[in-house]
């Protein structure tokens, strides 16, 4: 299991962590198996999406903010209920196939750490087996 620290710089952002996941796969020596990416936070997530056009990341955050605004009369006292909701929708883990020692991702796919309550220092855990 490999743990990476991800430093975020804004309240909401998507950071391409594909290289970190590839590093974990490479260091594991596993030729065929699975890479499980897990984010142990309640206001951050991980997803797979297009990594060619940066507007895709902006559009995802835009739509999440439009549908789940930061201020909406939530009861949670910390003021980050929207971040909890976004995390629940996006998810805290992704499982990616590994074949020939490489991640099986589509041509345009990348792995993204999603920050919804930053800036913070976060953890991304990758288990390859």
C-alpha positions as a Markdown table, in Angstrom:
| # | Residue | x | y | z |
|---|---|---|---|---|
| 1 | Unk | 0.0 | 0.0 | 0.0 |
| 2 | Unk | 1.3 | 3.4 | -1.0 |
| 3 | Unk | 0.2 | 6.7 | 0.6 |
| 4 | Unk | 0.6 | 10.0 | -1.2 |
| 5 | Unk | 0.1 | 13.5 | 0.2 |
| 6 | Unk | -1.9 | 15.7 | -2.1 |
| 7 | Unk | -1.7 | 19.5 | -1.4 |
| 8 | Unk | -4.7 | 21.4 | -2.6 |
| 9 | Unk | -4.7 | 25.2 | -3.2 |
| 10 | Unk | -8.4 | 26.1 | -3.6 |
| 11 | Unk | -11.6 | 25.2 | -1.9 |
| 12 | Unk | -12.7 | 23.1 | -4.9 |
| 13 | Unk | -10.4 | 21.6 | -7.5 |
| 14 | Unk | -9.6 | 18.5 | -9.4 |
| 15 | Unk | -5.9 | 17.4 | -9.4 |
| 16 | Unk | -4.6 | 14.9 | -11.9 |
| 17 | Unk | -3.0 | 12.1 | -9.8 |
| 18 | Unk | -2.6 | 9.6 | -12.6 |
| 19 | Unk | 1.2 | 9.7 | -12.4 |
| 20 | Unk | 1.0 | 8.9 | -8.6 |
| 21 | Unk | -1.2 | 5.9 | -9.3 |
| 22 | Unk | 1.2 | 4.8 | -12.1 |
| 23 | Unk | 4.1 | 5.1 | -9.7 |
| 24 | Unk | 2.4 | 2.9 | -7.1 |
| 25 | Unk | 1.7 | 0.3 | -9.8 |
| 26 | Unk | 5.3 | 0.4 | -11.0 |
| 27 | Unk | 6.7 | 0.1 | -7.5 |
| 28 | Unk | 4.4 | -2.8 | -6.6 |
| 29 | Unk | 5.8 | -5.1 | -9.3 |
| 30 | Unk | 2.3 | -6.4 | -10.0 |
| 31 | Unk | 1.9 | -7.4 | -13.6 |
| 32 | Unk | -1.8 | -8.2 | -13.6 |
| 33 | Unk | -4.3 | -7.2 | -11.0 |
| 34 | Unk | -6.1 | -4.2 | -9.5 |
| 35 | Unk | -5.1 | -0.8 | -8.3 |
| 36 | Unk | -7.5 | 0.6 | -5.7 |
| 37 | Unk | -7.4 | 4.3 | -5.1 |
| 38 | Unk | -8.9 | 5.5 | -1.8 |
| 39 | Unk | -9.4 | 8.9 | -0.3 |
| 40 | Unk | -9.8 | 8.7 | 3.5 |
| 41 | Unk | -11.6 | 12.1 | 3.8 |
| 42 | Unk | -15.3 | 13.0 | 4.0 |
| 43 | Unk | -14.9 | 16.2 | 2.0 |
| 44 | Unk | -12.6 | 14.9 | -0.8 |
| 45 | Unk | -13.1 | 12.2 | -3.5 |
| 46 | Unk | -11.4 | 10.4 | -6.4 |
| 47 | Unk | -12.8 | 9.9 | -9.9 |
| 48 | Unk | -11.7 | 9.0 | -13.4 |
| 49 | Unk | -12.5 | 11.4 | -16.2 |
| 50 | Unk | -11.1 | 13.1 | -19.3 |
| 51 | Unk | -7.6 | 14.5 | -18.9 |
| 52 | Unk | -7.1 | 16.1 | -22.3 |
| 53 | Unk | -9.3 | 19.2 | -22.0 |
| 54 | Unk | -9.0 | 21.2 | -18.7 |
| 55 | Unk | -12.5 | 22.6 | -19.3 |
| 56 | Unk | -13.9 | 19.2 | -18.3 |
| 57 | Unk | -12.6 | 19.6 | -14.8 |
| 58 | Unk | -14.0 | 23.2 | -14.6 |
| 59 | Unk | -17.4 | 22.0 | -16.0 |
| 60 | Unk | -17.6 | 19.2 | -13.4 |
| 61 | Unk | -17.0 | 21.6 | -10.5 |
| 62 | Unk | -19.3 | 24.2 | -12.1 |
| 63 | Unk | -22.2 | 21.7 | -12.3 |
| 64 | Unk | -21.6 | 20.3 | -8.8 |
| 65 | Unk | -21.6 | 23.9 | -7.4 |
| 66 | Unk | -24.8 | 24.8 | -9.3 |
| 67 | Unk | -26.6 | 21.7 | -8.1 |
| 68 | Unk | -25.1 | 21.7 | -4.6 |
| 69 | Unk | -24.4 | 25.3 | -3.5 |
| 70 | Unk | -22.2 | 26.0 | -0.5 |
| 71 | Unk | -24.9 | 27.9 | 1.3 |
| 72 | Unk | -28.3 | 26.1 | 1.2 |
| 73 | Unk | -29.6 | 26.2 | 4.8 |
| 74 | Unk | -27.7 | 23.1 | 5.8 |
| 75 | Unk | -27.7 | 22.1 | 9.5 |
| 76 | Unk | -24.1 | 20.8 | 9.7 |
| 77 | Unk | -22.3 | 23.4 | 11.8 |
| 78 | Unk | -18.9 | 23.5 | 10.0 |
| 79 | Unk | -20.2 | 25.2 | 6.9 |
| 80 | Unk | -19.1 | 22.5 | 4.5 |
| 81 | Unk | -22.2 | 20.3 | 4.0 |
| 82 | Unk | -21.9 | 20.9 | 0.3 |
| 83 | Unk | -18.5 | 19.3 | 0.4 |
| 84 | Unk | -19.9 | 16.2 | 2.2 |
| 85 | Unk | -22.7 | 15.9 | -0.4 |
| 86 | Unk | -20.3 | 16.3 | -3.4 |
| 87 | Unk | -18.0 | 13.6 | -1.9 |
| 88 | Unk | -20.8 | 11.2 | -1.5 |
| 89 | Unk | -21.8 | 11.7 | -5.1 |
| 90 | Unk | -18.4 | 11.4 | -6.6 |
| 91 | Unk | -17.1 | 8.7 | -4.3 |
| 92 | Unk | -14.1 | 7.9 | -2.1 |
| 93 | Unk | -12.6 | 5.1 | -4.2 |
| 94 | Unk | -11.8 | 3.9 | -7.8 |
| 95 | Unk | -10.7 | 0.5 | -8.9 |
| 96 | Unk | -8.5 | 0.3 | -12.0 |
| 97 | Unk | -7.4 | -2.8 | -13.8 |
| 98 | Unk | -3.7 | -3.4 | -14.1 |
| 99 | Unk | -2.4 | -5.4 | -17.1 |
| 100 | Unk | 1.3 | -5.9 | -18.2 |
| 101 | Unk | 2.2 | -3.7 | -15.2 |
| 102 | Unk | 0.3 | -0.7 | -16.5 |
| 103 | Unk | -3.0 | 0.9 | -15.6 |
| 104 | Unk | -5.8 | 0.1 | -18.0 |
| 105 | Unk | -7.2 | 3.5 | -18.8 |
| 106 | Unk | -8.9 | 4.8 | -21.9 |
| 107 | Unk | -6.9 | 7.1 | -24.2 |
| 108 | Unk | -8.4 | 10.3 | -22.7 |
| 109 | Unk | -8.8 | 9.1 | -19.1 |
| 110 | Unk | -7.0 | 10.3 | -16.0 |
| 111 | Unk | -7.4 | 9.8 | -12.3 |
| 112 | Unk | -8.4 | 12.9 | -10.3 |
| 113 | Unk | -8.2 | 13.8 | -6.7 |
| 114 | Unk | -11.3 | 16.0 | -6.0 |
| 115 | Unk | -11.0 | 18.6 | -3.3 |
| 116 | Unk | -14.3 | 20.1 | -2.1 |
| 117 | Unk | -13.2 | 21.8 | 1.2 |
| 118 | Unk | -9.7 | 23.1 | 0.7 |
| 119 | Unk | -7.1 | 24.2 | 0.7 |
| 120 | Unk | -5.7 | 21.3 | 2.7 |
| 121 | Unk | -3.1 | 18.6 | 2.8 |
| 122 | Unk | -4.8 | 15.3 | 2.0 |
| 123 | Unk | -4.0 | 11.6 | 1.5 |
| 124 | Unk | -4.5 | 9.4 | -1.5 |
| 125 | Unk | -4.0 | 5.7 | -0.7 |
| 126 | Unk | -3.2 | 3.3 | -3.5 |
| 127 | Unk | -3.3 | -0.5 | -3.0 |
| 128 | Unk | -2.1 | -2.7 | -5.9 |
| 129 | Unk | -2.6 | -6.4 | -5.8 |
